Amino acid sequence: MAVSKSLCKRYHGDDAGIAPARGAPEMTLQEGGAPGSAMAGKAAGKPPEEILLDWKREQASLKARVVDLDTEAWQRDPAFSGLQRVGGVDVSFVKDDSGSACASLVVLSYPELEVLYEDCRMVTLTAPYVSGFLAFRELPFLVDAVQQLRQREPCLMPQVLFVDGNGVLHHRGFGVACHLGVLTDLPCIGVAKKLLQVDGLENNALHKEKIQLLKAGGDSFPLMGGSGTILGRALRSHDHSTKPLYVSVGHKISLEAAVRLTHSCCKFRIPEPVRQADIRSRDYIRRTQEVQGVPAPQSGRSKEAQRPKACPQGVSEEPAVPLLPRVCVLQRSRHLFDPVRGLSVRIHVESMPAGHSHFPVNEEWRVYSSSRAPH
């Protein structure tokens, strides 16, 4: 982790922010190239060539630590017996402001796939997007979120992390899922929605024919590169989804187990840990914009991806002050509801404002027993 922070600090500075996960245009590495996007006003420009060389060296060094075999007993069990918590991370960017983003970490119960923990925070973009180096834009905040969870609620640490990105299916065999796995020492699975065309892999007619042969959820086929290496598998994740996911090993899990677990975590096309991280980060952005008086952009997400909302009678769900980084933790029979600082209105879920190490109960908080929790 020290190496990554050092390299990111060289580019981002001490107050380094996180770049948006998707949607930002790629910056070229040619000298004198002017950025032709809104990123120009926020990002410092392309990273110097020596920084890219450092990044490549670090990827090569950390790649040697990747484990692509099952390391936990639950991974070898057909029903994943012993697996109780699965995590997902995501970074959502603010529309029309590629200098702002929201980084999120969620932990879900397994096999129920109910949210146990949520951490969302707004972060600032200063680095451009460079293909193949996504980890150097996103990981500092995601690793920090994992470390804070480890310190704050170690009993809620995920036993595996799903990442919206690639693992060994990568230009240099070390994608963001590998990077996050090595730095956190957690099993990680890379799940991408589009095929990264590396090592001779192409989204050509033959590839599309193979996709058509995936008839049911759980069906998959190997992604073999020109080198003869199997870099991942294309998975039909759900019976009602015809578009495959591209699953690859991140760290400390086999490809076979990664594919099986991905399928078992899909209520819809996207694995629920990643899906919930995406929903909640977008919701956090929306609430932040509402507080700032910025009209919320129309969501393009389908109804199945809409997050259910509820609010106790007589309490407005509109926060009165800017939202602070939000952490929600499941805690048995009590539900603490914060109508002022932003909230997670879900039975048995607590919302804790930033700066608190415990859940305060005072005039600003309404405490519900399990029988009176809002529905």
C-alpha positions as a printed NumPy array, in Angstrom:
array([[  0.   ,   0.   ,   0.   ],
       [  2.845,   2.401,   0.744],
       [  4.071,   2.226,  -2.836],
       [  0.626,   3.03 ,  -4.267],
       [  0.098,   5.991,  -1.962],
       [  3.526,   7.295,  -2.804],
       [  2.962,   7.088,  -6.536],
       [ -0.542,   8.549,  -6.364],
       [  0.698,  11.35 ,  -4.131],
       [  3.313,  12.265,  -6.702],
       [  0.561,  12.865,  -9.216],
       [ -2.503,  13.803,  -7.198],
       [ -0.909,  15.666,  -4.312],
       [ -1.647,  15.315,  -0.604],
       [ -5.374,  15.916,  -1.091],
       [ -5.642,  13.401,  -3.89 ],
       [ -9.156,  12.661,  -5.013],
       [-10.576,   9.748,  -6.872],
       [-11.406,   9.89 , -10.533],
       [-14.8  ,   8.837, -11.863],
       [-14.969,   5.153, -12.521],
       [-16.68 ,   5.362, -15.879],
       [-17.51 ,   7.934, -18.48 ],
       [-14.444,  10.14 , -18.386],
       [-12.687,  10.426, -21.744],
       [ -9.284,   8.862, -22.046],
       [ -6.265,  11.122, -22.119],
       [ -3.554,  10.465, -24.687],
       [  0.061,  10.236, -23.648],
       [  1.453,  12.272, -26.512],
       [  3.414,  15.316, -25.482],
       [  1.506,  18.537, -25.984],
       [ -1.86 ,  16.827, -26.295],
       [ -4.614,  19.073, -25.008],
       [ -7.499,  17.462, -23.18 ],
       [-10.727,  17.991, -25.076],
       [-13.242,  17.517, -22.264],
       [-14.605,  18.958, -19.033],
       [-11.858,  17.032, -17.317],
       [ -9.412,  19.692, -18.447],
       [-10.67 ,  22.12 , -15.855],
       [-10.347,  19.649, -13.014],
       [ -7.484,  17.322, -13.864],
       [ -3.886,  18.41 , -13.85 ],
       [ -3.329,  16.992, -17.336],
       [ -1.626,  13.827, -18.419],
       [  0.698,  12.142, -15.954],
       [  4.366,  12.529, -16.895],
       [  6.003,   9.644, -18.682],
       [  8.116,   8.863, -15.63 ],
       [  4.967,   8.438, -13.557],
       [  3.574,   5.96 , -16.072],
       [  6.84 ,   4.052, -15.924],
       [  6.549,   3.951, -12.141],
       [  2.988,   2.691, -12.443],
       [  4.069,  -0.037, -14.849],
       [  6.874,  -1.088, -12.509],
       [  4.482,  -1.256,  -9.58 ],
       [  1.987,  -3.314, -11.535],
       [  4.75 ,  -5.723, -12.504],
       [  5.98 ,  -5.938,  -8.916],
       [  2.574,  -6.488,  -7.353],
       [  1.536,  -8.913, -10.089],
       [  4.027, -11.389,  -8.664],
       [  1.935, -11.497,  -5.479],
       [ -1.341, -12.43 ,  -7.186],
       [ -2.725, -15.827,  -6.158],
       [ -5.085, -17.378,  -8.706],
       [ -6.008, -20.43 ,  -6.621],
       [ -8.63 , -21.04 ,  -3.951],
       [ -7.222, -20.094,  -0.561],
       [-10.307, -20.473,   1.66 ],
       [-12.275, -23.592,   2.532],
       [-15.596, -22.008,   1.521],
       [-14.302, -21.479,  -2.013],
       [-13.942, -25.223,  -2.51 ],
       [-17.389, -26.049,  -1.126],
       [-20.08 , -26.557,  -3.822],
       [-22.547, -24.448,  -1.808],
       [-19.91 , -22.006,  -0.484],
       [-20.584, -23.195,   3.043],
       [-18.811, -20.871,   5.476],
       [-19.184, -17.797,   3.298],
       [-21.222, -15.218,   5.219],
       [-20.258, -11.78 ,   3.849],
       [-19.58 , -10.551,   0.329],
       [-18.462,  -7.025,  -0.512],
       [-18.676,  -4.753,  -3.517],
       [-16.971,  -1.491,  -4.468],
       [-17.845,   1.104,  -7.046],
       [-17.034,   4.65 ,  -8.075],
       [-19.768,   6.767,  -9.684],
       [-18.989,  10.11 , -11.267],
       [-21.099,  13.256, -11.202],
       [-22.758,  13.991, -14.526],
       [-21.341,  17.043, -16.279],
       [-18.684,  17.381, -13.575],
       [-15.979,  14.804, -14.126],
       [-14.023,  16.33 , -11.273],
       [-16.373,  14.862,  -8.654],
       [-17.23 ,  11.271,  -7.831],
       [-18.583,   9.058,  -5.085],
       [-16.634,   6.03 ,  -3.848],
       [-18.657,   3.33 ,  -2.138],
       [-18.115,   0.062,  -0.294],
       [-20.98 ,  -2.22 ,   0.683],
       [-21.051,  -5.537,   2.509],
       [-23.911,  -7.98 ,   2.02 ],
       [-24.92 , -11.114,   3.861],
       [-24.54 , -14.369,   1.986],
       [-26.571, -16.117,   0.684],
       [-29.385, -13.668,   1.566],
       [-27.655, -10.74 ,  -0.18 ],
       [-29.004,  -8.184,   2.288],
       [-26.943,  -5.041,   2.913],
       [-25.111,  -5.113,   6.254],
       [-22.757,  -2.175,   5.826],
       [-22.454,   0.851,   3.571],
       [-19.798,   3.525,   3.241],
       [-20.231,   6.335,   0.694],
       [-18.082,   9.426,   0.362],
       [-17.622,  12.211,  -2.164],
       [-14.131,  12.503,  -3.591],
       [-12.383,  14.797,  -6.047],
       [-10.87 ,  13.978,  -9.423],
       [ -7.445,  15.329, -10.249],
       [ -6.029,  12.623, -12.523],
       [ -6.979,  11.827, -16.13 ],
       [ -8.14 ,   8.441, -17.301],
       [ -5.353,   6.35 , -18.797],
       [ -6.295,   2.977, -20.218],
       [ -4.78 ,   0.144, -18.205],
       [ -4.12 ,   2.278, -15.118],
       [ -7.596,   2.544, -13.615],
       [ -6.331,   1.371, -10.222],
       [ -4.141,   4.433,  -9.776],
       [ -7.216,   6.655, -10.082],
       [ -9.625,   4.681,  -7.91 ],
       [ -7.829,   2.511,  -5.412],
       [ -6.574,   4.99 ,  -2.779],
       [-10.119,   5.722,  -1.619],
       [-11.38 ,   2.157,  -2.006],
       [ -8.473,   0.728,  -0.041],
       [ -9.033,   3.389,   2.6  ],
       [-12.699,   2.398,   2.849],
       [-11.726,  -1.238,   3.404],
       [ -9.158,  -0.262,   6.017],
       [-11.664,   1.899,   7.889],
       [-14.137,  -0.971,   7.931],
       [-11.424,  -3.279,   9.253],
       [-10.78 ,  -0.847,  12.105],
       [-14.373,   0.165,  12.777],
       [-16.316,  -3.091,  12.394],
       [-13.925,  -6.022,  11.892],
       [-16.792,  -8.472,  12.338],
       [-18.328,  -7.081,   9.128],
       [-15.242,  -7.456,   6.942],
       [-16.176,  -9.093,   3.634],
       [-14.684, -12.486,   2.888],
       [-14.529, -11.615,  -0.814],
       [-14.78 ,  -8.388,  -2.823],
       [-16.473,  -7.91 ,  -6.189],
       [-14.956,  -5.196,  -8.349],
       [-16.564,  -3.476, -11.329],
       [-13.552,  -4.035, -13.553],
       [-11.037,  -6.638, -14.638],
       [ -8.54 ,  -8.789, -12.825],
       [ -5.95 , -10.767, -14.781],
       [ -7.941,  -9.979, -17.929],
       [ -5.807,  -6.898, -18.477],
       [ -3.139,  -5.437, -20.758],
       [ -0.39 ,  -6.44 , -18.332],
       [ -2.306,  -9.14 , -16.452],
       [ -2.895,  -6.898, -13.425],
       [ -6.203,  -5.054, -13.469],
       [ -7.974,  -3.125, -10.739],
       [ -9.399,  -6.295,  -9.118],
       [ -5.892,  -7.742,  -8.778],
       [ -4.548,  -4.473,  -7.425],
       [ -7.291,  -4.139,  -4.813],
       [ -6.932,  -7.77 ,  -3.78 ],
       [ -3.191,  -7.558,  -3.26 ],
       [ -3.367,  -4.28 ,  -1.321],
       [ -6.198,  -5.431,   0.961],
       [ -5.143,  -9.096,   1.107],
       [ -8.725, -10.113,   0.368],
       [-10.077, -12.492,  -2.265],
       [-11.218, -10.353,  -5.192],
       [-13.23 , -11.026,  -8.326],
       [-13.192,  -8.812, -11.399],
       [-16.553,  -8.452, -13.162],
       [-16.678,  -6.356, -16.334],
       [-19.67 ,  -5.569, -18.52 ],
       [-17.625,  -5.261, -21.706],
       [-14.879,  -7.418, -23.166],
       [-11.416,  -5.929, -22.792],
       [ -9.784,  -6.857, -26.077],
       [ -6.293,  -7.919, -25.066],
       [ -4.015, -10.803, -26.034],
       [ -5.916, -11.377, -29.26 ],
       [ -9.383, -11.437, -27.694],
       [-11.905,  -9.77 , -29.998],
       [-15.581,  -8.997, -29.847],
       [-15.981, -10.425, -33.33 ],
       [-18.541, -12.637, -35.038],
       [-17.126, -15.805, -33.479],
       [-17.311, -14.301, -30.01 ],
       [-20.909, -13.246, -30.599],
       [-21.785, -16.738, -31.792],
       [-20.461, -18.153, -28.527],
       [-22.591, -15.69 , -26.601],
       [-25.671, -16.935, -28.443],
       [-24.916, -20.443, -27.185],
       [-25.246, -19.333, -23.564],
       [-28.819, -20.465, -22.997],
       [-29.31 , -20.216, -19.222],
       [-27.973, -18.39 , -16.206],
       [-24.687, -19.955, -15.164],
       [-23.607, -20.924, -18.668],
       [-20.154, -19.67 , -19.589],
       [-17.257, -20.134, -21.967],
       [-13.518, -19.522, -21.521],
       [-11.732, -16.432, -22.778],
       [ -8.515, -17.806, -24.21 ],
       [ -6.016, -15.267, -25.435],
       [ -3.654, -15.653, -28.336],
       [ -0.952, -16.725, -25.892],
       [ -3.034, -19.772, -24.964],
       [ -3.775, -18.419, -21.489],
       [ -7.351, -18.478, -20.199],
       [ -7.842, -14.94 , -18.939],
       [-11.419, -15.293, -17.724],
       [-14.855, -16.526, -18.68 ],
       [-17.868, -14.956, -20.361],
       [-20.82 , -15.686, -18.069],
       [-24.547, -15.478, -18.629],
       [-25.31 , -14.314, -15.135],
       [-29.109, -14.514, -15.187],
       [-31.76 , -16.37 , -17.151],
       [-33.321, -13.1  , -18.294],
       [-30.076, -11.395, -19.289],
       [-28.63 , -12.032, -22.734],
       [-25.562,  -9.829, -22.307],
       [-22.686, -11.705, -20.663],
       [-20.397, -10.588, -17.879],
       [-16.657, -11.02 , -18.17 ],
       [-15.366, -12.616, -14.987],
       [-11.683, -12.811, -14.151],
       [ -9.562, -13.65 , -11.136],
       [ -8.519, -10.737,  -8.988],
       [ -6.728, -12.387,  -6.087],
       [ -6.874, -15.441,  -3.811],
       [ -9.608, -17.317,  -5.679],
       [ -9.762, -19.669,  -8.65 ],
       [-11.541, -18.764, -11.87 ],
       [-13.979, -21.653, -11.424],
       [-14.995, -20.485,  -7.944],
       [-15.132, -16.851,  -9.089],
       [-17.57 , -17.703, -11.872],
       [-19.786, -19.847,  -9.635],
       [-19.907, -17.217,  -6.906],
       [-20.625, -14.426,  -9.385],
       [-23.593, -16.344, -10.731],
       [-24.9  , -17.109,  -7.234],
       [-24.766, -13.394,  -6.335],
       [-26.82 , -12.228,  -9.315],
       [-30.448, -11.32 ,  -8.665],
       [-30.24 ,  -9.42 , -11.927],
       [-27.46 ,  -9.192, -14.502],
       [-24.933,  -7.438, -12.232],
       [-23.693,  -9.159,  -9.04 ],
       [-25.64 ,  -7.731,  -6.125],
       [-22.587,  -6.406,  -4.211],
       [-21.504,  -4.283,  -7.189],
       [-25.079,  -3.396,  -8.057],
       [-25.795,  -2.134,  -4.543],
       [-22.519,  -0.198,  -4.411],
       [-23.472,   1.481,  -7.682],
       [-27.059,   2.236,  -6.607],
       [-25.998,   3.692,  -3.283],
       [-23.173,   5.791,  -4.685],
       [-25.526,   7.286,  -7.292],
       [-28.142,   7.886,  -4.624],
       [-25.543,   9.632,  -2.471],
       [-24.584,  11.872,  -5.383],
       [-28.245,  12.689,  -5.987],
       [-28.803,  13.653,  -2.355],
       [-25.664,  15.756,  -2.326],
       [-26.805,  17.62 ,  -5.44 ],
       [-30.253,  18.189,  -3.981],
       [-28.695,  19.756,  -0.882],
       [-26.554,  21.994,  -3.07 ],
       [-29.544,  23.004,  -5.176],
       [-28.285,  21.212,  -8.281],
       [-31.078,  19.607, -10.336],
       [-30.618,  15.84 , -10.209],
       [-30.037,  14.338, -13.668],
       [-32.635,  11.908, -14.929],
       [-31.569,   8.392, -14.11 ],
       [-31.159,   5.934, -16.937],
       [-31.328,   2.936, -14.663],
       [-34.111,   0.425, -15.068],
       [-36.828,  -0.058, -12.488],
       [-35.147,  -3.171, -11.175],
       [-32.175,  -1.049, -10.161],
       [-34.156,   1.569,  -8.297],
       [-33.432,   1.569,  -4.61 ],
       [-36.559,   1.181,  -2.439],
       [-37.242,   4.17 ,  -0.22 ],
       [-39.355,   4.659,   2.855],
       [-39.735,   7.357,   5.442],
       [-41.516,   7.523,   8.811],
       [-44.611,   9.681,   8.797],
       [-44.018,  13.278,   9.736],
       [-40.314,  13.212,   8.876],
       [-39.013,  14.75 ,   5.673],
       [-36.507,  12.671,   3.773],
       [-34.836,  15.803,   2.429],
       [-31.662,  16.562,   4.434],
       [-31.355,  20.091,   5.808],
       [-27.547,  20.304,   5.71 ],
       [-24.89 ,  19.006,   3.282],
       [-24.508,  15.273,   3.441],
       [-21.502,  13.926,   5.253],
       [-19.846,  10.622,   4.409],
       [-22.394,   8.036,   5.453],
       [-21.787,   4.731,   7.133],
       [-24.629,   2.332,   7.827],
       [-24.248,  -0.709,  10.053],
       [-26.721,  -3.446,  10.859],
       [-27.352,  -3.637,  14.597],
       [-29.929,  -6.175,  15.767],
       [-33.138,  -4.69 ,  17.165],
       [-32.584,  -0.919,  17.035],
       [-33.017,   1.446,  14.145],
       [-31.511,   4.923,  14.406],
       [-32.862,   7.385,  11.883],
       [-31.113,  10.68 ,  11.166],
       [-33.531,  13.105,   9.468],
       [-30.961,  15.909,   9.313],
       [-27.66 ,  14.626,   7.984],
       [-28.807,  12.119,   5.419],
       [-30.127,   8.678,   6.166],
       [-30.483,   5.068,   5.257],
       [-34.123,   4.287,   5.85 ],
       [-34.094,   0.523,   6.131],
       [-35.296,  -1.607,   8.984],
       [-32.551,  -2.481,  11.482],
       [-30.03 ,  -0.192,   9.769],
       [-28.281,   2.676,  11.519],
       [-26.945,   5.81 ,   9.87 ],
       [-23.89 ,   7.352,  11.495],
       [-22.672,  10.876,  10.609],
       [-19.033,  11.503,   9.816],
       [-16.724,  12.162,  12.734],
       [-18.556,   9.866,  15.126],
       [-17.048,   6.652,  16.419],
       [-20.365,   5.549,  17.936],
       [-24.051,   6.088,  17.312],
       [-25.168,   9.182,  19.254],
       [-28.695,   9.34 ,  20.608],
       [-29.881,  12.901,  21.206],
       [-32.567,  15.299,  20.126],
       [-31.473,  15.068,  16.505],
       [-31.961,  11.309,  16.396],
       [-35.131,   9.268,  16.57 ],
       [-34.701,   5.811,  18.029],
       [-37.056,   3.043,  16.996],
       [-37.462,  -0.399,  18.434],
       [-37.653,  -3.233,  15.925],
       [-41.456,  -3.215,  16.205],
       [-41.629,   0.502,  15.384],
       [-38.964,   0.645,  12.698],
       [-40.112,   2.41 ,   9.541],
       [-41.262,   0.213,   6.656]])
